[in-house]
Each structure stands twice: as structure tokens, then as C-alpha cells.
């Protein structure tokens, strides 16, 4: 449940971020960038953020629980791997759906209003 709520929150935050950056995207479009290039740049930037966030979160979680897991002599690697893959997959899906909200027509209208 927490993973689903976190992914939904990520998607809403990304959509809000894209709406706040419409001026930047409109300027990029006016400079000759295509909507595919703009979406690709957004995807690349946020994929790096997702992977680094998962990496740092995993390292810090393993570090924090090291002593308690050390007593049981076994880490549940299967569960940890499934959770990491799920977080990445849901994060990428939320990113993909939110990037689809960046439309060229809205960017052109934004630029005309300014």
C-alpha cells in the first residue's frame, strides 16, 4: 500500500513540476527542440533521480538494519530484490505517465500568452 501511495505521489509531484516548468519547455520548443527531444530530456533527468534514490535508499536501509539482520544470519534477498524492482517499475511507470502530460500545443499556447 505504501509503495502504491508513494508512486502516485511521485506521479502527481512530477506533473506539478512539469506544469511549473512550462515556461522553460516553451522556450526550448521555440528554440527548435521537438516535443520528443524535450520529453527525452525530462525522462533522462528523472530516471537518473529514480535510480540514485533507490540506490541510496537501499544502501541506507541495509546499513540501518545490518545489526538486527546479522543476528539471524540470513537476509531475505528475494523480498528485497522484489521490492527494489517494484519501486523502480512503479517509479518509471509514474514518470512515463506524467511525461505524457507535456503536450506541444499547451507549450505553444503558454509561449503565446507571454
Secondary structure, 3 states (H helix, E strand, C coil): CHHHHHHHHHHHHHHHHHHHCHHHHHHHHHCCCCHHHHHHHHHHHHHHHHHHHHHHHHHHHHHHCHHHHHHHCCCCHHHHHHHHHHHHHHHHHHHHHHHCCCCHHHHHHHHHHC
